[in-house]
Amino acid sequence: MKPKNLGELKQSGFHDLSIRQEIRKNLVSKLKTGETIFPDIIGYYQTVIPKIINAVLAGHDIIFLGERGQAKSRLMRSFVNLLDEEIPFIEGCEINDHPYHPVCRRCKALLKKKGDALPIAWKNRSGRYTEKLATPDVTIADLIGEIDPIKVAEGRYLADELTIHFGLIPRSHRGIFAINELPDLAEKIQVGLFNLMQERDIQIRGFNLRLPLEVFLLASANPEDYTNRGRIITPLKDRFGSEVRTHYPANWTDEITIINQEQKLVSLDGYQIITPRFMKEIIASISYEARSHPEIDQRSGVSVRMSIANYETIVSNAFRRSLRLQEREVVPRISDLSAAFASSLGKIEWFGLEEKREDQTFRAIVREAIRKVFASYFSDSAIEETLADFDHHKKIRVSEDMPAKKYGEQVKTIPSLHTSVERILEKHSPALIASALEFILEGLHLRGRLNKEEVGNEGVYRS
């Protein structure tokens, strides 16, 4: 049974820890047991997470800097796992006052009046995390607090502390407060955070009031925001103990792992989704190419969300084909990549390109992604083996609307090509053979070994 009053809490031997001591204690415990600290974060274990661990051990507030789609918000929300499962607080307190040493006037008076009979309640860790998206219209009243006219109307004096309606930060006392997109916060509002971060208290206008709050502060920002939409004022930036830089996935494997983790495809009743490895690698490679393309604004970044959306889109396009052709296997092909334009172009900041030019540039990015993935599967010697039976008399037609069986019939006429198709597949089925065939043909075309002619919605490959 959990203690219900202060006397029972004292008898239980409950330890009094500050928020930073609590987070540090739980982090150390996880490190000792080898438990994964941020289980949903991919690709940061050698770069970002060691810096986070250092900051927590040092008791620092943290600001995360990085372009969009680098899991900054998810990192902040993951800190909930470093809190105790539950903590006690004085029942009815708006700011979660500790039963041992309350800071608000109401709870101090209640402790003096009731002593060990002081009633307490318990708060779960999920209720101790507060997140606010910084926007230019955020006010000090939102963050710190303001006079409550209803309480004044009830008969309290303006000079009475009990007339205050506490803002988000006091209500995060003994918890975590996170600010997303900090540079968007008006500069005069940023000034209001000075006391919280240095003196660890707050002041509310019109009152000689100082509340010594315990708040672990996290913030996120895009480095570009320092000179674009807004900026973090220097004194506030100086008060953050640690600045942690995030980054995009370092390789295709990490990006594919994130895609698998984050994609939200609905279940297809009676249909089986099978995505070959090379198709996921192409999706990841498209994002990689976009992140280094000279006509894309790299200061804004190319989010991992683009990879996730592209994957969901091409699978949806493959499902649409399966419904139309009454095929039970849903397998994306190279021809499905054209559907990814809709889920990509809106996620890229271009350097003033016209709409048609954007489309052409993205097609070039897709072709380069296919070429690089193809090169990872086929060496020059393997290409020669694949082309051994492909003479100028033979041609293969592909189309987004072509049934999978027709691909199998065509590939059987070229034994060396059929062997290459089967070699890159872990399992074999008509739909998978169709996907592998399109990949190999397009790769050979981009390497300059096959000609490709587009007739309507069909592509014709020949020597």
N, C-alpha and C positions, 0 to 999 in steps of 0.2 A: 504494500500500500504506500502510495506517495504521501509525503507529509502535507497536511492541510493548513498548518499554521506555523508561525515562526518557532515556537518551542519544539515542535516535532522536527522541523528542519534542522535545528541545532543538534538535536539528539541523533539525527541520522548521519552526522559527520560530513555534511555537504561542504565542499571546498569553495571558497570564495576566489574566483579567478576573473581577471579582466578579459575583455573580448579578445585581445591580442594573445594573452596567455592561453586562453581556451583554444584558439585556432592553432597556435604553436604546439600545444600539447598533443592535439589530435593529429597534426601533421607528423610530429616525431613518432607517434605510435604507428602510423601507416608506414613510415620509412623503415622502422625497425622490423615490421612484419613482412615487408616487401609488397604491400598492397598497392594496387594501381591508384594513384592520387586523382588523376583526371581521366577516367575510363573512356569518355566519349571524344577525347581530343586526339587527333591523329597527326603524327609527323613532328611533334614538338618536344619529344623526350630528350633529344640531345641539344636542343637550342633554347627554347622558351621556358620550359618547365624548370630546369635548374635555376634560372634567374628568379622565377616565382618562389621557389623553395627558399632561396637566399633571402628574398624580401620578407617572407613570412617569418623566418627564423630571426630576422633583424627587427621585426615588429613594424615594418614600413607600410604606409599607404602606397598603393600602386596605381600607376597610369599605364594603360596599354596603348601603344601607338602602332598603327598599321592600316593598310588599305582595306577597302570593303571586302567582306567575305573571308576574313582571316580568323574567324571564331573568337573575336574579342568579347562579344556578349556572352557566348557560351562559357568562356573561361571564367568570367565574373560570376555567372550563375552557378558554376561548379564549386565555388567556395562554400556553398551551403553544406557540402559534404564534409567540410572541416569543422563544422559546429557540433556541439553536443546534441544528442537526440532531443532532449528537453531541458529547459532551465526554469527555476521558480521565479515568480515576480509577485509583487503585492497586488492582490486581487482588486480589479477595477482601475488600476493605474494606466493612464494613457501612454506613458513612456516606459513601461516595463521596468519599473524601479526594483532594485535588488532589495530583498527583505532585510539584509544585514545593514545596508547603508543607503537609504533612499535619498534622492536629490531634490524632488519636487516638494512644494510646501504641503500639499494635501497628504502625501505619504509620511512626511516627517511628523505631522500632527497626529496621524493615525497610529504611527508606531509609539509615540509618546503616550497616547491614550490607552492602547490595548496591550502593549508589551508583547509577551510571548504568545498571546492569543491573536496576534495580527494574522488575518486570513491571507493565504497565498494561493496562487493558481500556477499552472504550468503552461509554458509555450513551446510548441514544436519548432524544430530548426527551420522548417519552410516558412514560418511566420516571422522569422528574424532577418529575412533578406528583403530589401526594398530597392527597386530600380526605378530611375526616373530618366526619361529621354529629355535631354536639354534642348529647349527651343527658345527663341528670342522672347516669347511672352511669359516665360517662367518668372515668378516674382519671389521676393524674399518671404512673403507670406506663405507661399507654397512650400518653400524649403524649411524655413525657421519657424514661422508662426505669426499670428496677428491677434489683435483684440477681437473677441467674439461679441458682436452686438447683442446677441440673444442673451448671453450671460450678463451683460450690462443691464438689459431690460428686466432681468430677473431680480435686480436690486443690488448687484455688486458694484463696488467702486471701480473706477478706471485704474486706480493705483493698486488694485488687488491682483495679485498674481493669478488668482483663480479665474480671472476674466480672459485669460489667454487661450486661444485655440492653437495647439501645437501643430507645426508643420511636419513634413516627412522626416526630416533629420532627427528631431527629438523623439519621434515615434520609432526611430531605428536605434534608440538607446540600447546598448548591450547586443547589437547586431551589426549587420553589414548594410552599408548604403552605397549603391552603385549609380554613377552618372554616365549615361551613354551620350557620345558626341559632345564632350565638354566644351569645345570651342564655340558651339552655338549658343552657349549661355552668355547673356549680356555681361559686359565687363563689371558693371556695378554690382551684379549679383554674385559674380566670382569673388569680389572683395568680401562679400558676406560670409564666405567660407574660411577666411583667414583664421579667425579665432578657433573654429572647429578643428583645424588641422594643426595649429601650433599650440594654443593654450588649452585645447581640448574642452572648450565650453562654447556656449552661444549667448548672444545678447539680443534682446528684443526691444525695439524702440519704444520709448515712453516708460520703460521700467528700469529700475536699478537691479537687474536680474542677471545672475550668472548661473547657468546650469552646467556642472562638470559632467559632460556626457562621455560615454564610451562608445565610439562608433568606428568601425573599420571601414575606411573609405577606399572605393575603387572607382576608376574612371576610364573611359575609352576615347580615342580621338584618331582621326586620319591626319597624318603629318601635313597633307595638303591643306587642311583646314586652318593651319596657322596663318596662311596668307590668302586664303580664298574666302570662305564664308565668314570666318571670325578668327579669333586667336585666343590662346590661353595666356592670360597676363603673367608676366615674369614672376612676381611674388608668389602667385598661386602655384605655378609650375615648380618653383623652388621648394615649396612645402611638401611635395610628394617625395617620399623617401626613395622610391625606385621607379624607374622608367623602363618598361619592358617592350621591346620591339617584336611584333609578330611578323609572319611571312606566309607566302603561299606554299603548298606542298612541294617538296624538293624533287620528287620523281613521280612517274606514272603510277607506281604501286600505291603510294600514299593517296593520290587523287582518286584512284579506283576504289580504295578502301572507304574513302569518304562518300563516294557515290553510292556504294553498296549500303552504307550505314544510313544515309540521309534520304535516298529515293523513296517516294511515297506512292508507288503504283498500287492501284486498287487490285484486289484479287480478281482474276479472270476465270469465272466459273466454267470449268470444262476445258479451259485452254491452258497450255503450258508455255511459260516464258523461258526461253533459253537464249542467253546473250553470249556469243563467242568472246573469248578473251580479247581478240584483236579489235573487236568493235568497241569495247570499253577503253582500250588503249588509244584508239583514234579519238574518242570523245575527250579523253584526258589530254591528248596531244594538241587538240584544237585550242584548248584553253592555254596550254603552254606556249603555243605559237602566238596567240593573241597577246600574251603578257610581254612579248619582246618585239612586237611589230611596230615599226616606226610611225605608222599612221594612226596608232591608238594611243590615247593619253594614258601613260603608265602611272602618272601621279594619282589618278583616280583608281586604277587597278582593274583587274578582270577577276571577278569573284568566283569562288568555287561553286557558288550557286548556279553559274552558267553551265558548268559540267553536269550538275545534278538535273537541271531543267532540260538540257540537251538529251541526256539519257532517257528521261521520262518521255520526251517528245518522240524520239525515234522508235521507242518501244510501242508507244501509242499508234504511230504510223504503221508499224508492222502488224499490230493488232487489227487495225482497220482493214489491212490487206487480207488478213486471215479470215475476218468476217465475210469479206466480199468473195473470197475464193473458197470458203468453207474448208479451211485447213486448221487443224487443231494445235499445231505448233506455232508459236509466235517468236520468230527469229529475225532481228534487225539485219538489214543489208546495207551496203554502200549507197544504194539508191535511196534509202530512207534518210540519209544525211541532209538532203535538201529540206526536209521538214524542220531541221534544227535551226534554220535561218530565223524563224519566228521567235524562237526562245533565246536567241543569241544577240541579235542586233540591238535590242533594247537594253542590254546589259553592258554595252561597250560605249565608251566616250571617244568619239572620233575627232580628229583635228580638222574640223570644218569641211568634211567631205560631202559631196552631193549624194542624194539618196542612191542613184544608180552606181556611183563610185563605191559606196559602202558595200553594196551587194557584190560587186566584182572583187573588192578586196577580201571580203569574207570567204568567197569561193576560193581565192588563192590560198588563204589560210587553211581551209579544209583540205585542199589538194596537197599542201606541204605536210600536213599532219598524216595523211594517208601514206605519202611517200616515205616518211620517216618510220612509221610503224612497219610498213612493208620491208624496209631495209633491215629492220631488227629480226625479221623472219627468214629472209632470203638473201644469201650471199650472191656474188656474181656467178659463181659456179652452179649454185642451185637454180639460178635464173636460166642458165643454158640448158640444164637438165629439163626444166619445165617446158621450155620452148622446143625441145627436141622433135616433137611430132606436130608442131604447129607451123604448117607451111602456108603459102599465100593462097592456097585453094580453100582453106578452111576459115570459117568465121563463126563467132558466137554472139547471139543476141541476148541482151539482158533488159529487164524492165521492172519497174516498181510493181506492175500489175501482173507479171508473169508467174504462173503456178510453179511451185518448187519442183515438181516432177519434170518439167521441161528442161530445167537446168541440168538435172541428172542425165537426161537423154543426150544433151549436147556434149557434156563433159566426157562421156564414155567414148566419143569418137576421137578423142585425143588422149591416148593412154598416159603420156608423161604429165599432162595437166591434171588428169584424174588422180594420179599418184600424189602430186603436190597438194591437191585439195584435201585428200584424206590424211596427209601427214600433219597438217596444222589443226586438225580437229581431234578433240578428246573422245567424242562419240560421233556416230554417223546417223544421219537422217536426211531425207530430201530437203527439208528447210535449211539445215545446217550446211549441206553441200552447196545450196544456192548462195548462202551468205559467203562461204569461203571462196566460191568461184568468182563472185563479183569483186571481192577483196583482191584476189590474185590478178585478175584481169586489169583492174584499175591500177594496181601497183606496177604491173608490167607496162601499162600505157604511160604512167608518170615517169617511169625510168627510160622511156623512149624506145621500148622494145615492141610495142604493139600500137597500131593505129586505132583511133576510136572515132566513129562517125555517129552523130546524134540525129536520129530520124524520129520526129515527134517525141513521144515519151520513151522511145527505145534507144539503147546504145548498142552499136555494132562494133565488135573488136575483130581485127584481122591483122595478119602479118604485114 
